[in-house]
């Protein structure tokens, strides 16, 4: 009777500690959700971006008449208004007004900057007046930034306190469960002397139980591994599709902005040409959707691969034309074969590789420096090289630039995710090819896409425009 009472007490203790541990795990899940909330950081980014664009616009107002660029001023005004529109939308608006306890300061700030007259912005006679109006908002933007930073600091302190409390609960619960389990183990060992006659049957039962546990554990491990693999495929798939969507959407947005800003200069011929480019971008989006709509098309790396025969030369020309459309001030020197270069593969994925190369060259090159694109046949391979005269890649880090999420130290101050080159290498290898990079003297980088060729022509000639 005493033994049963001891077991009951120990069992109740374990149940109590298990409930405490369950509560602690629920708190850990709450902490996990809090750590994934980037609302404060997003608010700080929105306010600082609005302040930066306001300061840029104000600096334009102080330029002499001969240095003023009306298009640049209006573009800067559009950028500022777009940043302000983010502050007016939820949840940004509710978050910022909640810090002040009133909507009046934020509404006054947005109204002051959003009400700028586009006609007066390009008139030098109103430069100082507009500068004073814009600069009067600097202090309010700085105040908002400081409030957001202070709010983030307070939230971080509360999260740390919450985490410490939860860790204490976990430690106490685990210690209690171990102590109660140790007590029960001691009780079991003390009673083994009275159970010698049942030892054989108990051993057989224990052996059978262990086999059952091992079988179920192995099945559970297999299920968990399958779930991890499925999640990895899904994440890789989403990353690929998001990269493929970005370029055609950007082209459509750029053309739409030009229609809005220069509607009075658009001729029927220009309208037709721009509309065709929009249709081409939409067709590219449609192809991407068609190639990824079915899970049956996913391969072991989670990437859709739709093989077809296409002209690699025409694809390179089209990608370069799109880049010129997005970056009209950047010279792009293109050298292509004088005949079609047929290739069998997924045109959308090959286009994504070249787009990533050109985007990196644009991002890391000084203004005015040209980008060189060369497509040629070398033996049994198709080679496409994209060269820039930018900041280059440190030799010590060159071997790691294709790692997922890795970024070189000399570009840490620039925006980016570290996914583009890793994704490009994966797409190239799906086609049986590869990519690599090399340095250019005196400065710059050359990225080379190497694909298995077929019966292709290798003569080439320079291509303008």
C-alpha positions as CSV (number, residue, x, y, z in Angstrom):
1,X,0.0,0.0,0.0
2,X,2.9,2.3,0.8
3,X,4.6,1.5,-2.5
4,X,1.4,2.3,-4.5
5,X,1.1,5.6,-2.5
6,X,4.7,6.5,-3.4
7,X,4.0,5.8,-7.1
8,X,0.9,7.9,-7.0
9,X,2.8,10.8,-5.4
10,X,5.6,10.6,-7.9
11,X,3.1,10.2,-10.8
12,X,1.2,13.3,-9.7
13,X,4.5,15.2,-9.4
14,X,5.4,14.2,-13.0
15,X,1.9,15.2,-14.3
16,X,2.3,18.6,-12.5
17,X,5.7,19.2,-13.9
18,X,4.6,18.0,-17.4
19,X,1.8,20.5,-17.3
20,X,4.2,23.3,-16.3
21,X,6.5,22.2,-19.1
22,X,3.6,22.2,-21.6
23,X,2.8,25.8,-20.5
24,X,6.5,26.7,-21.0
25,X,6.5,25.3,-24.5
26,X,3.4,27.3,-25.3
27,X,5.3,30.4,-24.2
28,X,8.2,29.4,-26.4
29,X,5.9,29.2,-29.3
30,X,4.7,32.7,-28.5
31,X,8.3,34.0,-28.3
32,X,8.9,32.4,-31.7
33,X,6.0,34.3,-33.2
34,X,7.2,37.5,-31.6
35,X,10.7,37.1,-33.0
36,X,9.2,36.7,-36.5
37,X,7.4,40.0,-36.2
38,X,9.4,42.7,-38.1
39,X,6.7,45.4,-37.8
40,X,8.9,47.8,-35.9
41,X,11.8,47.4,-38.3
42,X,9.5,47.9,-41.3
43,X,8.1,51.1,-39.7
44,X,11.7,52.4,-39.1
45,X,12.6,51.6,-42.7
46,X,9.5,53.4,-44.1
47,X,10.1,56.6,-42.0
48,X,13.9,56.7,-42.8
49,X,13.2,56.2,-46.5
50,X,10.7,59.0,-46.5
51,X,13.2,61.3,-44.8
52,X,16.0,60.4,-47.2
53,X,13.8,61.0,-50.3
54,X,12.6,64.3,-48.8
55,X,16.2,65.4,-48.2
56,X,17.1,64.5,-51.8
57,X,14.2,66.5,-53.2
58,X,15.1,69.5,-51.0
59,X,18.7,69.4,-52.3
60,X,17.3,69.6,-55.9
61,X,15.5,72.8,-55.0
62,X,18.9,74.5,-54.1
63,X,20.6,73.7,-57.4
64,X,21.3,76.6,-59.9
65,X,19.0,76.8,-62.8
66,X,21.6,75.5,-65.3
67,X,22.1,72.3,-63.1
68,X,18.4,71.6,-62.5
69,X,16.9,68.5,-64.2
70,X,13.1,68.8,-64.3
71,X,12.7,65.1,-65.0
72,X,14.9,64.2,-62.1
73,X,13.0,66.5,-59.8
74,X,9.6,65.1,-60.8
75,X,10.9,61.6,-60.5
76,X,12.2,62.4,-57.0
77,X,8.8,63.9,-56.1
78,X,7.1,60.7,-57.3
79,X,9.4,58.6,-55.2
80,X,8.8,60.8,-52.1
81,X,5.0,60.5,-52.7
82,X,5.2,56.7,-53.0
83,X,7.1,56.6,-49.7
84,X,4.5,58.8,-48.0
85,X,1.7,56.6,-49.4
86,X,3.3,53.7,-47.5
87,X,3.0,55.7,-44.3
88,X,-0.7,56.4,-45.0
89,X,-1.5,52.7,-45.4
90,X,-2.1,50.2,-42.6
91,X,-0.6,48.8,-40.6
92,X,2.0,51.6,-40.9
93,X,-0.5,54.4,-40.2
94,X,-2.0,52.8,-37.1
95,X,1.4,51.9,-35.7
96,X,2.9,55.4,-36.1
97,X,-0.3,57.3,-34.9
98,X,-0.4,54.8,-31.9
99,X,3.1,56.0,-30.9
100,X,2.0,59.6,-30.8
101,X,-1.5,58.9,-29.4
102,X,-2.9,61.3,-32.1
103,X,-3.2,61.3,-35.9
104,X,-2.7,65.1,-36.2
105,X,1.2,65.1,-36.4
106,X,1.4,62.4,-39.0
107,X,-1.5,63.7,-41.1
108,X,0.1,67.2,-41.0
109,X,3.5,65.8,-42.2
110,X,2.0,63.7,-45.0
111,X,-0.3,66.6,-46.1
112,X,2.6,69.1,-46.2
113,X,4.8,66.9,-48.4
114,X,2.0,65.3,-50.5
115,X,0.6,68.7,-51.4
116,X,3.6,69.9,-53.3
117,X,2.7,71.5,-56.7
118,X,4.3,69.7,-59.6
119,X,4.2,72.8,-61.7
120,X,6.1,74.9,-59.1
121,X,8.6,72.2,-58.4
122,X,10.3,72.7,-61.8
123,X,10.2,76.5,-61.5
124,X,13.6,77.8,-60.2
125,X,11.8,81.0,-58.9
126,X,10.1,78.9,-56.1
127,X,13.3,76.9,-55.2
128,X,13.9,78.5,-51.8
129,X,10.3,78.6,-50.9
130,X,9.8,74.9,-51.7
131,X,13.1,74.0,-49.9
132,X,11.8,75.7,-46.7
133,X,8.5,73.8,-47.0
134,X,10.2,70.5,-47.5
135,X,13.0,71.0,-44.9
136,X,10.3,72.0,-42.3
137,X,9.3,68.3,-42.3
138,X,12.8,66.9,-41.5
139,X,12.5,67.3,-37.7
140,X,9.1,65.6,-37.7
141,X,10.5,62.7,-39.7
142,X,13.5,62.4,-37.4
143,X,11.2,62.5,-34.4
144,X,9.1,59.7,-35.8
145,X,12.3,57.6,-36.5
146,X,13.4,58.1,-32.8
147,X,10.0,57.1,-31.5
148,X,10.0,53.9,-33.6
149,X,13.6,53.1,-32.4
150,X,12.6,53.6,-28.7
151,X,9.5,51.5,-29.2
152,X,11.6,48.7,-30.7
153,X,14.0,48.9,-27.7
154,X,11.1,48.7,-25.2
155,X,9.6,45.7,-27.1
156,X,13.0,44.0,-27.2
157,X,13.3,44.4,-23.4
158,X,9.9,42.9,-22.8
159,X,10.7,40.0,-25.1
160,X,14.0,39.3,-23.2
161,X,12.1,39.3,-19.9
162,X,9.5,36.9,-21.4
163,X,12.2,34.6,-22.7
164,X,14.0,34.4,-19.3
165,X,10.8,33.6,-17.5
166,X,10.0,30.9,-20.0
167,X,13.5,29.4,-19.7
168,X,13.2,29.3,-15.9
169,X,9.9,27.4,-16.3
170,X,11.5,24.9,-18.7
171,X,14.5,24.3,-16.4
172,X,12.3,23.9,-13.3
173,X,9.9,21.5,-15.1
174,X,12.7,19.3,-16.5
175,X,14.5,19.2,-13.2
176,X,11.2,18.2,-11.4
177,X,10.4,15.5,-14.0
178,X,14.0,14.1,-13.7
179,X,13.7,14.1,-9.9
180,X,10.3,12.4,-9.9
181,X,11.5,9.9,-12.5
182,X,14.6,9.2,-10.4
183,X,12.5,8.6,-7.3
184,X,10.2,6.2,-9.3
185,X,13.3,4.4,-10.6
186,X,14.6,3.9,-7.1
187,X,11.2,2.4,-6.1
188,X,11.4,0.0,-9.0
189,X,14.9,-1.1,-8.1
190,X,13.8,-1.7,-4.5
191,X,11.0,-3.9,-5.6
192,X,13.0,-6.0,-8.1
193,X,13.9,-8.4,-5.3
194,X,10.2,-9.3,-4.9
195,X,9.8,-9.8,-8.6
196,X,12.4,-12.5,-9.3
197,X,9.9,-15.1,-10.2
198,X,8.4,-12.8,-12.9
199,X,11.8,-11.8,-14.2
200,X,11.8,-14.0,-17.3
201,X,8.3,-13.0,-18.4
202,X,9.2,-9.3,-17.8
203,X,12.4,-9.6,-19.9
204,X,10.5,-11.1,-22.8
205,X,7.9,-8.4,-22.6
206,X,10.6,-5.6,-22.3
207,X,12.3,-7.0,-25.4
208,X,9.1,-7.1,-27.4
209,X,8.4,-3.5,-26.3
210,X,11.8,-2.3,-27.3
211,X,11.4,-3.8,-30.8
212,X,8.0,-2.1,-31.1
213,X,9.5,1.3,-30.0
214,X,12.4,0.9,-32.5
215,X,10.1,0.1,-35.3
216,X,7.8,3.1,-34.5
217,X,10.8,5.4,-34.0
218,X,12.2,4.4,-37.4
219,X,8.9,5.1,-39.0
220,X,8.7,8.4,-37.3
221,X,12.2,9.3,-38.4
222,X,11.3,8.5,-42.0
223,X,8.2,10.6,-41.8
224,X,10.1,13.5,-40.4
225,X,12.8,13.2,-43.0
226,X,10.1,13.2,-45.8
227,X,8.5,16.3,-44.3
228,X,11.9,18.1,-44.2
229,X,12.6,17.2,-47.8
230,X,9.1,18.4,-48.8
231,X,9.6,21.7,-47.0
232,X,13.0,22.2,-48.6
233,X,11.6,21.6,-52.1
234,X,8.7,23.9,-51.4
235,X,10.9,26.8,-50.2
236,X,13.4,26.3,-53.1
237,X,10.4,26.3,-55.5
238,X,9.0,29.6,-54.1
239,X,12.4,31.2,-54.3
240,X,12.8,30.3,-57.9
241,X,9.4,31.5,-59.0
242,X,9.8,34.8,-57.1
243,X,13.0,35.5,-59.0
244,X,11.4,34.6,-62.3
245,X,8.5,36.9,-61.8
246,X,10.5,40.0,-60.8
247,X,12.0,41.0,-64.3
248,X,8.8,41.0,-66.4
249,X,6.8,42.8,-63.7
250,X,9.5,45.5,-63.4
251,X,9.4,46.0,-67.2
252,X,5.7,46.5,-67.2
253,X,5.9,48.9,-64.3
254,X,8.7,50.9,-66.0
255,X,6.7,51.3,-69.2
256,X,3.6,52.3,-67.3
257,X,5.5,55.0,-65.4
258,X,6.8,56.4,-68.7
259,X,3.2,56.4,-70.0
260,X,2.1,58.4,-67.0
261,X,5.0,60.9,-66.9
262,X,5.3,61.5,-70.7
263,X,1.8,60.8,-72.0
264,X,1.8,64.0,-74.2
265,X,5.0,62.8,-76.1
266,X,3.7,59.3,-77.0
267,X,3.2,58.8,-80.7
268,X,1.2,55.9,-82.2
269,X,4.4,54.1,-83.2
270,X,5.9,54.4,-79.7
271,X,2.6,53.3,-78.2
272,X,2.6,50.2,-80.4
273,X,6.2,49.4,-79.6
274,X,5.7,49.8,-75.8
275,X,2.5,47.8,-75.9
276,X,4.3,44.9,-77.7
277,X,7.0,45.0,-74.9
278,X,4.2,44.8,-72.3
279,X,2.6,41.9,-74.2
280,X,6.0,40.2,-74.3
281,X,6.5,40.6,-70.5
282,X,3.0,39.2,-69.9
283,X,3.7,36.3,-72.2
284,X,6.8,35.6,-70.1
285,X,4.7,35.6,-67.0
286,X,2.2,33.3,-68.5
287,X,5.0,30.9,-69.5
288,X,6.3,31.0,-65.9
289,X,2.9,30.2,-64.5
290,X,2.3,27.4,-67.1
291,X,5.6,25.8,-66.3
292,X,5.1,25.9,-62.5
293,X,1.3,25.3,-62.1
294,X,1.6,21.5,-61.7
295,X,3.4,19.8,-58.9
296,X,4.1,16.9,-61.3
297,X,6.7,19.0,-63.1
298,X,8.9,19.4,-60.0
299,X,12.2,17.6,-60.2
300,X,14.2,16.5,-57.2
301,X,15.5,20.0,-56.5
302,X,12.0,21.5,-56.7
303,X,12.6,23.5,-60.0
304,X,10.4,23.2,-63.1
305,X,12.3,22.4,-66.2
306,X,10.4,22.6,-69.5
307,X,12.6,21.7,-72.4
308,X,12.2,23.1,-75.9
309,X,14.4,24.2,-78.8
310,X,15.0,27.9,-79.0
311,X,17.4,30.4,-80.4
312,X,20.0,31.2,-77.7
313,X,21.2,34.3,-79.7
314,X,17.7,35.8,-79.8
315,X,17.2,35.2,-76.1
316,X,20.5,37.0,-75.3
317,X,19.5,39.9,-77.5
318,X,16.0,40.1,-75.8
319,X,17.5,40.0,-72.3
320,X,19.9,42.8,-73.2
321,X,17.1,44.9,-74.7
322,X,15.1,44.5,-71.5
323,X,18.1,45.6,-69.5
324,X,18.5,48.7,-71.6
325,X,14.8,49.4,-71.1
326,X,15.2,49.3,-67.4
327,X,18.6,51.1,-67.3
328,X,18.8,53.5,-70.3
329,X,21.9,55.3,-69.0
330,X,24.0,52.1,-68.9
331,X,26.0,51.2,-72.1
332,X,25.6,47.6,-72.9
333,X,28.1,46.1,-75.5
334,X,26.7,42.9,-77.1
335,X,28.7,40.5,-79.3
336,X,26.5,37.7,-80.9
337,X,27.1,35.0,-83.5
338,X,26.1,35.9,-87.0
339,X,23.6,33.0,-87.2
340,X,21.0,31.4,-85.0
341,X,22.3,29.3,-82.1
342,X,19.8,26.6,-81.4
343,X,19.7,25.2,-77.9
344,X,17.4,22.7,-76.2
345,X,16.4,23.7,-72.6
346,X,14.1,25.8,-70.6
347,X,14.2,29.3,-72.1
348,X,12.6,30.9,-69.0
349,X,15.3,29.5,-66.7
350,X,18.2,30.4,-69.0
351,X,16.8,33.9,-69.3
352,X,16.7,34.1,-65.5
353,X,20.4,33.3,-65.3
354,X,21.4,36.0,-67.8
355,X,19.0,38.5,-66.0
356,X,20.8,37.8,-62.7
357,X,24.2,38.4,-64.3
358,X,23.1,41.7,-65.8
359,X,21.4,42.8,-62.6
360,X,24.6,42.1,-60.6
361,X,26.7,44.0,-63.1
362,X,24.3,46.9,-63.0
363,X,24.2,47.0,-59.2
364,X,28.0,46.8,-58.6
365,X,29.3,49.0,-61.4
366,X,29.9,52.7,-61.4
367,X,27.6,54.9,-63.4
368,X,28.6,55.2,-67.1
369,X,30.8,52.2,-67.1
370,X,29.7,49.7,-69.9
371,X,28.6,46.1,-69.5
372,X,29.9,43.6,-72.0
373,X,27.9,40.5,-73.1
374,X,29.5,38.0,-75.4
375,X,27.8,34.8,-76.8
376,X,30.0,32.3,-78.7
377,X,30.7,28.7,-79.4
378,X,33.8,27.1,-77.8
379,X,34.2,23.5,-79.0
380,X,31.1,21.6,-77.9
381,X,29.9,24.2,-75.5
382,X,27.8,27.4,-75.7
383,X,29.5,30.2,-73.7
384,X,27.8,33.4,-72.6
385,X,30.0,35.8,-70.7
386,X,28.8,39.0,-68.9
387,X,31.6,41.4,-67.9
388,X,31.5,44.6,-65.8
389,X,34.1,47.1,-64.6
390,X,32.7,47.4,-61.1
391,X,34.1,46.8,-57.6
392,X,35.0,43.1,-58.2
393,X,35.0,40.2,-55.8
394,X,37.8,39.7,-53.1
395,X,39.9,36.7,-54.1
396,X,39.4,35.1,-50.6
397,X,35.6,35.1,-51.0
398,X,35.4,34.1,-54.7
399,X,34.9,30.4,-53.9
400,X,31.9,31.1,-51.7
401,X,29.8,33.5,-53.8
402,X,27.7,30.7,-55.1
403,X,26.7,29.5,-51.6
404,X,23.1,30.2,-50.7
405,X,22.6,33.5,-48.9
406,X,26.3,34.3,-48.9
407,X,27.4,37.9,-49.8
408,X,30.9,39.3,-50.2
409,X,32.1,41.7,-47.5
410,X,32.6,44.6,-50.0
411,X,28.9,44.6,-50.9
412,X,27.4,44.3,-47.4
413,X,26.3,47.9,-47.6
414,X,24.2,47.3,-50.8
415,X,20.8,45.6,-50.9
416,X,20.6,42.0,-51.8
417,X,19.6,38.5,-50.6
418,X,22.6,36.3,-51.7
419,X,20.2,34.0,-53.6
420,X,20.8,35.1,-57.2
421,X,24.1,33.4,-58.0
422,X,23.2,30.2,-56.0
423,X,19.9,30.0,-58.0
424,X,21.7,30.7,-61.3
425,X,24.2,27.9,-60.6
426,X,21.4,25.5,-59.8
427,X,19.5,26.4,-63.0
428,X,22.7,26.0,-65.1
429,X,23.5,22.5,-63.6
430,X,19.9,21.4,-64.3
431,X,20.8,22.0,-68.0
432,X,24.0,20.0,-67.7
433,X,26.1,23.2,-67.6
434,X,27.7,25.4,-64.9
435,X,28.7,28.9,-64.2
436,X,32.0,30.4,-62.8
437,X,33.5,33.8,-62.3
438,X,36.9,35.5,-62.9
439,X,38.5,38.8,-62.2
440,X,39.2,41.4,-64.8
441,X,42.2,43.8,-64.7
442,X,42.3,46.5,-63.6
443,X,38.9,46.1,-62.0
444,X,35.7,44.2,-62.6
445,X,34.3,40.7,-62.8
446,X,33.3,38.3,-65.6
447,X,30.5,35.7,-65.0
448,X,30.5,32.9,-67.5
449,X,27.6,30.6,-68.3
450,X,28.7,27.3,-69.9
451,X,26.1,25.1,-71.5
452,X,26.4,21.8,-73.5
453,X,26.0,22.8,-77.2
454,X,24.7,21.0,-80.3
455,X,25.5,21.6,-84.0
456,X,25.8,25.4,-83.7
457,X,27.5,28.1,-85.7
458,X,30.4,29.9,-84.0
459,X,31.0,32.9,-86.2
460,X,30.1,36.2,-84.5
461,X,29.6,39.9,-85.1
462,X,29.1,43.0,-82.9
463,X,25.4,44.0,-82.4
464,X,24.5,47.6,-81.7
465,X,21.5,49.0,-79.8
